[in-house]
């Protein structure tokens, strides 16, 4: 015994000794009531200081694994050893037979589980996550330390379902500066866009069970809408946003519970809906009284042109738009913070659903983000990030013009471009062939509500080095040419 | 114009100037195409440096609110001003008519919204959150800085739905040291216990729609089980845990989808189920093949007695127990981190549901917790916290013996005691009367599945100073005597 003890770095020795002894007790090598080696003895056996063993034994006692008899030494506690003593009648069940339909569907629609893994050295255009080398860690650290200094204890204890008040106040003003009329509106902080969207879909009553969206659109949104049992009606996109005629026709045909829309830097097409179209759209939604879930995704990644106000701003003092905001594509996705800005009454209901699901969003994440924003770091960061991403954006665009000039490329900013080949061309086949040559991208069909888009693909450039962008798109172009013979 | 500009501390001047100008543009005080004051002019008007104005104008341009004409100065961007121009046909809707049944129920069952607010100076026994004055902030700060130094950029970018790998590995070993056989099991990190429980309830298929639980039990669990549409069968508690006879009878009567149990420091009774009973319980569950959701809540707050292995340990290599763990009552609730340890196949399904709901738990929270645990801080902290809470525990117990000796008091550790008065005595009336005298507690009926417990109450002592514990229970005792005439 005591031969297989190995010390690991970065962890107090006495705890490693304690854990090791627990291990021996639990596997029955040391029986309840049995005397433990003296501290000196064990120290010699494990080649650790006697003090470490003394602390380890004290720890075993604290945890109820041992007890001391004055002057006689330490003994294994009786109950401690007898666990797992049900082995005789261990029972196992087949969980696959116990899963809910929702869980089965969630697994089916979970493309992350089936996504192609990029082997080392592969040039991958699949991600639209921010480039972490741009992160200004020092400002994040400072924000953390500043906030901890002000109210550390409070931040580490329970917070409020609604969110961290200073952050809410900051973000409300932030939205006001996008032209939003805050009258009658409130805000809920969520664990990023995804939780916000899930909460809204859970809170909206199903009437018609039908939802309008752009086609193509954000594939995670498609997944979550389906998980909530909604039927999707996709409205085709054109250069300046969804086709209003098609939208009006769809609205005239039947009822909808809501519309999910991404008016700025639309995922996957990267299109920014024109101000005129936004007004036209809002007129239609008002006419048919269909509430809008607006995905504010990427709004900050404008590289040129005038500020375009979000739909919730165009709605003025109306309460028909639910705005979902997040900095995940702009700042730090690791901080799971997003927000819902909507009618006060709706937010009140969302708060209760949120409380039942996750109690509240990490106060630490919220307070770090707040301090970071307050200090004006977002502006500084965006200046750098925009310059960086804009260069990559223009390079990717140029490479597409050079190597796949015959395709239609869309994208007014953001972190990706959307490419459409001629009808009948298969981007899945292209992907398979390019993968052989060390280049991958996202085949576009997953963004479509109706199985279309087999001839489309999305190029995420945010995390690809410029040399790789050139090389990667050259390979895509060459491979496509070969396919077209 | 420019008269109402006020500078606030803690935020860069140029951003405040930029925001102020945006405000003027958005409310139409500055029209699209209009020339902005020269930087010198505005600096004088707002009493800020010219450089601040220069940066502010650059910022307005970055945000698309202004443009510069070489040598002529800055102008308001055309699109920027025209927002909210839908006012003409603003449309509002009645959201109360659009809420899902689940949202309405969540609001109904949301006791946080209806909970009594404690006025300043009130002695409140309602909370069982940790005492934040015990938090070792310096170790948390160190953990954060150490982790950021190792992999800061990675921590701030997207993580994995399953959780932060080093934390998962650490917690698996942690569970192994509680006697758990990890074979065939996996772990999912969640946003605390609540998300874990919600995910499990969403993932378990509804067959009978019935769930077993202790009666009384954790009121949040009751809420969430009801929100998921489960019918509850409560099993009465006795001194050493739930009544096995009553359990067996219930099991014989009908089918159950699962049992939700809190074997250690049960909420609200504070009872620790005896090892013998745990084995008896597990035998029954195995016989009737009813999976168990084990709430590991407070397991660490043992003040005396031997280590008692969790149910999932008693299940050995079986896969019938789903263990939900969290340090929220022991360490920092503000860090929203919990874990689900269960059958590998089940965790795989839970992962997809989790990804669809919140993508992943804050990587920052997870990595800070990991570094904190690795460094052996939990052991040090628990030593202090246990000593502190044990003293309050014993004091509360003593005060109950002194002032309400005629009641039955339960609680083997943890952060609260449960008090049962004679049948017919109303703790709601007692609460109302005590409140008048500046003392509040939690009336026990909310913990019961069947409207019982009107003569019970829960005393949370973790955040009450010792002098207040004495004073508060003295007042409760006096008030109760008066009520009983």
Boltz contact constraints between the chains, C-beta under 6 A:
constraints:
  - contact:
      token1: [A, 10]
      token2: [B, 374]
      max_distance: 6.0
  - contact:
      token1: [A, 11]
      token2: [B, 374]
      max_distance: 6.0
  - contact:
      token1: [A, 12]
      token2: [B, 376]
      max_distance: 6.0
  - contact:
      token1: [A, 15]
      token2: [B, 376]
      max_distance: 6.0
  - contact:
      token1: [A, 15]
      token2: [B, 379]
      max_distance: 6.0
  - contact:
      token1: [A, 19]
      token2: [B, 177]
      max_distance: 6.0
  - contact:
      token1: [A, 22]
      token2: [B, 177]
      max_distance: 6.0
  - contact:
      token1: [A, 26]
      token2: [B, 179]
      max_distance: 6.0
  - contact:
      token1: [A, 63]
      token2: [B, 307]
      max_distance: 6.0
  - contact:
      token1: [A, 64]
      token2: [B, 302]
      max_distance: 6.0
  - contact:
      token1: [A, 64]
      token2: [B, 306]
      max_distance: 6.0
  - contact:
      token1: [A, 64]
      token2: [B, 307]
      max_distance: 6.0
  - contact:
      token1: [A, 65]
      token2: [B, 307]
      max_distance: 6.0
  - contact:
      token1: [A, 77]
      token2: [B, 306]
      max_distance: 6.0
  - contact:
      token1: [A, 79]
      token2: [B, 275]
      max_distance: 6.0
  - contact:
      token1: [A, 79]
      token2: [B, 306]
      max_distance: 6.0
  - contact:
      token1: [A, 80]
      token2: [B, 306]
      max_distance: 6.0
  - contact:
      token1: [A, 80]
      token2: [B, 307]
      max_distance: 6.0
  - contact:
      token1: [A, 83]
      token2: [B, 179]
      max_distance: 6.0
  - contact:
      token1: [A, 83]
      token2: [B, 309]
      max_distance: 6.0
  - contact:
      token1: [A, 83]
      token2: [B, 313]
      max_distance: 6.0
  - contact:
      token1: [A, 84]
      token2: [B, 181]
      max_distance: 6.0
  - contact:
      token1: [A, 84]
      token2: [B, 313]
      max_distance: 6.0
  - contact:
      token1: [A, 84]
      token2: [B, 316]
      max_distance: 6.0
  - contact:
      token1: [A, 86]
      token2: [B, 282]
      max_distance: 6.0
  - contact:
      token1: [A, 86]
      token2: [B, 314]
      max_distance: 6.0
  - contact:
      token1: [A, 86]
      token2: [B, 316]
      max_distance: 6.0
  - contact:
      token1: [A, 87]
      token2: [B, 316]
      max_distance: 6.0
  - contact:
      token1: [A, 89]
      token2: [B, 286]
      max_distance: 6.0
  - contact:
      token1: [A, 90]
      token2: [B, 316]
      max_distance: 6.0
  - contact:
      token1: [A, 90]
      token2: [B, 317]
      max_distance: 6.0
  - contact:
      token1: [A, 90]
      token2: [B, 318]
      max_distance: 6.0
  - contact:
      token1: [A, 91]
      token2: [B, 286]
      max_distance: 6.0
  - contact:
      token1: [A, 91]
      token2: [B, 318]
      max_distance: 6.0
  - contact:
      token1: [A, 91]
      token2: [B, 320]
      max_distance: 6.0
  - contact:
      token1: [A, 92]
      token2: [B, 318]
      max_distance: 6.0
  - contact:
      token1: [A, 92]
      token2: [B, 319]
      max_distance: 6.0
  - contact:
      token1: [A, 93]
      token2: [B, 320]
      max_distance: 6.0
  - contact:
      token1: [A, 95]
      token2: [B, 343]
      max_distance: 6.0
  - contact:
      token1: [A, 95]
      token2: [B, 345]
      max_distance: 6.0
  - contact:
      token1: [A, 95]
      token2: [B, 346]
      max_distance: 6.0
  - contact:
      token1: [A, 98]
      token2: [B, 205]
      max_distance: 6.0
  - contact:
      token1: [A, 99]
      token2: [B, 205]
      max_distance: 6.0
  - contact:
      token1: [A, 99]
      token2: [B, 349]
      max_distance: 6.0
  - contact:
      token1: [A, 100]
      token2: [B, 203]
      max_distance: 6.0
  - contact:
      token1: [A, 100]
      token2: [B, 205]
      max_distance: 6.0
  - contact:
      token1: [A, 103]
      token2: [B, 203]
      max_distance: 6.0
  - contact:
      token1: [A, 103]
      token2: [B, 349]
      max_distance: 6.0
  - contact:
      token1: [A, 103]
      token2: [B, 353]
      max_distance: 6.0
  - contact:
      token1: [A, 106]
      token2: [B, 352]
      max_distance: 6.0
  - contact:
      token1: [A, 106]
      token2: [B, 353]
      max_distance: 6.0
  - contact:
      token1: [A, 106]
      token2: [B, 356]
      max_distance: 6.0
  - contact:
      token1: [A, 107]
      token2: [B, 349]
      max_distance: 6.0
  - contact:
      token1: [A, 107]
      token2: [B, 352]
      max_distance: 6.0
  - contact:
      token1: [A, 110]
      token2: [B, 352]
      max_distance: 6.0
  - contact:
      token1: [A, 129]
      token2: [B, 157]
      max_distance: 6.0
  - contact:
      token1: [A, 129]
      token2: [B, 158]
      max_distance: 6.0
  - contact:
      token1: [A, 132]
      token2: [B, 153]
      max_distance: 6.0
  - contact:
      token1: [A, 132]
      token2: [B, 157]
      max_distance: 6.0
  - contact:
      token1: [A, 135]
      token2: [B, 153]
      max_distance: 6.0
  - contact:
      token1: [A, 135]
      token2: [B, 156]
      max_distance: 6.0
  - contact:
      token1: [A, 137]
      token2: [B, 152]
      max_distance: 6.0
  - contact:
      token1: [A, 141]
      token2: [B, 148]
      max_distance: 6.0
  - contact:
      token1: [A, 144]
      token2: [B, 144]
      max_distance: 6.0
  - contact:
      token1: [A, 148]
      token2: [B, 141]
      max_distance: 6.0
  - contact:
      token1: [A, 152]
      token2: [B, 137]
      max_distance: 6.0
  - contact:
      token1: [A, 153]
      token2: [B, 132]
      max_distance: 6.0
  - contact:
      token1: [A, 153]
      token2: [B, 135]
      max_distance: 6.0
  - contact:
      token1: [A, 155]
      token2: [B, 334]
      max_distance: 6.0
  - contact:
      token1: [A, 156]
      token2: [B, 135]
      max_distance: 6.0
  - contact:
      token1: [A, 156]
      token2: [B, 332]
      max_distance: 6.0
  - contact:
      token1: [A, 156]
      token2: [B, 334]
      max_distance: 6.0
  - contact:
      token1: [A, 157]
      token2: [B, 129]
      max_distance: 6.0
  - contact:
      token1: [A, 157]
      token2: [B, 132]
      max_distance: 6.0
  - contact:
      token1: [A, 157]
      token2: [B, 333]
      max_distance: 6.0
  - contact:
      token1: [A, 157]
      token2: [B, 334]
      max_distance: 6.0
  - contact:
      token1: [A, 158]
      token2: [B, 129]
      max_distance: 6.0
  - contact:
      token1: [A, 158]
      token2: [B, 333]
      max_distance: 6.0
  - contact:
      token1: [A, 177]
      token2: [B, 19]
      max_distance: 6.0
  - contact:
      token1: [A, 177]
      token2: [B, 22]
      max_distance: 6.0
  - contact:
      token1: [A, 179]
      token2: [B, 26]
      max_distance: 6.0
  - contact:
      token1: [A, 179]
      token2: [B, 83]
      max_distance: 6.0
  - contact:
      token1: [A, 181]
      token2: [B, 84]
      max_distance: 6.0
  - contact:
      token1: [A, 191]
      token2: [B, 358]
      max_distance: 6.0
  - contact:
      token1: [A, 194]
      token2: [B, 358]
      max_distance: 6.0
  - contact:
      token1: [A, 194]
      token2: [B, 359]
      max_distance: 6.0
  - contact:
      token1: [A, 195]
      token2: [B, 358]
      max_distance: 6.0
  - contact:
      token1: [A, 198]
      token2: [B, 357]
      max_distance: 6.0
  - contact:
      token1: [A, 203]
      token2: [B, 100]
      max_distance: 6.0
  - contact:
      token1: [A, 203]
      token2: [B, 103]
      max_distance: 6.0
  - contact:
      token1: [A, 205]
      token2: [B, 98]
      max_distance: 6.0
  - contact:
      token1: [A, 205]
      token2: [B, 99]
      max_distance: 6.0
  - contact:
      token1: [A, 205]
      token2: [B, 100]
      max_distance: 6.0
  - contact:
      token1: [A, 224]
      token2: [B, 356]
      max_distance: 6.0
  - contact:
      token1: [A, 227]
      token2: [B, 356]
      max_distance: 6.0
  - contact:
      token1: [A, 275]
      token2: [B, 79]
      max_distance: 6.0
  - contact:
      token1: [A, 282]
      token2: [B, 86]
      max_distance: 6.0
  - contact:
      token1: [A, 286]
      token2: [B, 89]
      max_distance: 6.0
  - contact:
      token1: [A, 286]
      token2: [B, 91]
      max_distance: 6.0
  - contact:
      token1: [A, 302]
      token2: [B, 64]
      max_distance: 6.0
  - contact:
      token1: [A, 306]
      token2: [B, 64]
      max_distance: 6.0
  - contact:
      token1: [A, 306]
      token2: [B, 77]
      max_distance: 6.0
  - contact:
      token1: [A, 306]
      token2: [B, 79]
      max_distance: 6.0
  - contact:
      token1: [A, 306]
      token2: [B, 80]
      max_distance: 6.0
  - contact:
      token1: [A, 307]
      token2: [B, 63]
      max_distance: 6.0
  - contact:
      token1: [A, 307]
      token2: [B, 64]
      max_distance: 6.0
  - contact:
      token1: [A, 307]
      token2: [B, 65]
      max_distance: 6.0
  - contact:
      token1: [A, 307]
      token2: [B, 80]
      max_distance: 6.0
  - contact:
      token1: [A, 309]
      token2: [B, 83]
      max_distance: 6.0
  - contact:
      token1: [A, 313]
      token2: [B, 83]
      max_distance: 6.0
  - contact:
      token1: [A, 313]
      token2: [B, 84]
      max_distance: 6.0
  - contact:
      token1: [A, 314]
      token2: [B, 86]
      max_distance: 6.0
  - contact:
      token1: [A, 316]
      token2: [B, 84]
      max_distance: 6.0
  - contact:
      token1: [A, 316]
      token2: [B, 86]
      max_distance: 6.0
  - contact:
      token1: [A, 316]
      token2: [B, 87]
      max_distance: 6.0
  - contact:
      token1: [A, 316]
      token2: [B, 90]
      max_distance: 6.0
  - contact:
      token1: [A, 317]
      token2: [B, 90]
      max_distance: 6.0
  - contact:
      token1: [A, 318]
      token2: [B, 90]
      max_distance: 6.0
  - contact:
      token1: [A, 318]
      token2: [B, 91]
      max_distance: 6.0
  - contact:
      token1: [A, 318]
      token2: [B, 92]
      max_distance: 6.0
  - contact:
      token1: [A, 319]
      token2: [B, 92]
      max_distance: 6.0
  - contact:
      token1: [A, 320]
      token2: [B, 91]
      max_distance: 6.0
  - contact:
      token1: [A, 320]
      token2: [B, 93]
      max_distance: 6.0
  - contact:
      token1: [A, 332]
      token2: [B, 156]
      max_distance: 6.0
  - contact:
      token1: [A, 333]
      token2: [B, 157]
      max_distance: 6.0
  - contact:
      token1: [A, 333]
      token2: [B, 158]
      max_distance: 6.0
  - contact:
      token1: [A, 334]
      token2: [B, 155]
      max_distance: 6.0
  - contact:
      token1: [A, 334]
      token2: [B, 156]
      max_distance: 6.0
  - contact:
      token1: [A, 334]
      token2: [B, 157]
      max_distance: 6.0
  - contact:
      token1: [A, 334]
      token2: [B, 363]
      max_distance: 6.0
  - contact:
      token1: [A, 334]
      token2: [B, 364]
      max_distance: 6.0
  - contact:
      token1: [A, 336]
      token2: [B, 362]
      max_distance: 6.0
  - contact:
      token1: [A, 343]
      token2: [B, 95]
      max_distance: 6.0
  - contact:
      token1: [A, 345]
      token2: [B, 95]
      max_distance: 6.0
  - contact:
      token1: [A, 346]
      token2: [B, 95]
      max_distance: 6.0
  - contact:
      token1: [A, 349]
      token2: [B, 99]
      max_distance: 6.0
  - contact:
      token1: [A, 349]
      token2: [B, 103]
      max_distance: 6.0
  - contact:
      token1: [A, 349]
      token2: [B, 107]
      max_distance: 6.0
  - contact:
      token1: [A, 352]
      token2: [B, 106]
      max_distance: 6.0
  - contact:
      token1: [A, 352]
      token2: [B, 107]
      max_distance: 6.0
  - contact:
      token1: [A, 352]
      token2: [B, 110]
      max_distance: 6.0
  - contact:
      token1: [A, 353]
      token2: [B, 103]
      max_distance: 6.0
  - contact:
      token1: [A, 353]
      token2: [B, 106]
      max_distance: 6.0
  - contact:
      token1: [A, 356]
      token2: [B, 106]
      max_distance: 6.0
  - contact:
      token1: [A, 356]
      token2: [B, 224]
      max_distance: 6.0
  - contact:
      token1: [A, 356]
      token2: [B, 227]
      max_distance: 6.0
  - contact:
      token1: [A, 357]
      token2: [B, 198]
      max_distance: 6.0
  - contact:
      token1: [A, 358]
      token2: [B, 191]
      max_distance: 6.0
  - contact:
      token1: [A, 358]
      token2: [B, 194]
      max_distance: 6.0
  - contact:
      token1: [A, 358]
      token2: [B, 195]
      max_distance: 6.0
  - contact:
      token1: [A, 359]
      token2: [B, 194]
      max_distance: 6.0
  - contact:
      token1: [A, 362]
      token2: [B, 336]
      max_distance: 6.0
  - contact:
      token1: [A, 362]
      token2: [B, 362]
      max_distance: 6.0
  - contact:
      token1: [A, 362]
      token2: [B, 365]
      max_distance: 6.0
  - contact:
      token1: [A, 363]
      token2: [B, 334]
      max_distance: 6.0
  - contact:
      token1: [A, 364]
      token2: [B, 334]
      max_distance: 6.0
  - contact:
      token1: [A, 365]
      token2: [B, 362]
      max_distance: 6.0
  - contact:
      token1: [A, 374]
      token2: [B, 10]
      max_distance: 6.0
  - contact:
      token1: [A, 374]
      token2: [B, 11]
      max_distance: 6.0
  - contact:
      token1: [A, 376]
      token2: [B, 12]
      max_distance: 6.0
  - contact:
      token1: [A, 376]
      token2: [B, 15]
      max_distance: 6.0
  - contact:
      token1: [A, 379]
      token2: [B, 15]
      max_distance: 6.0
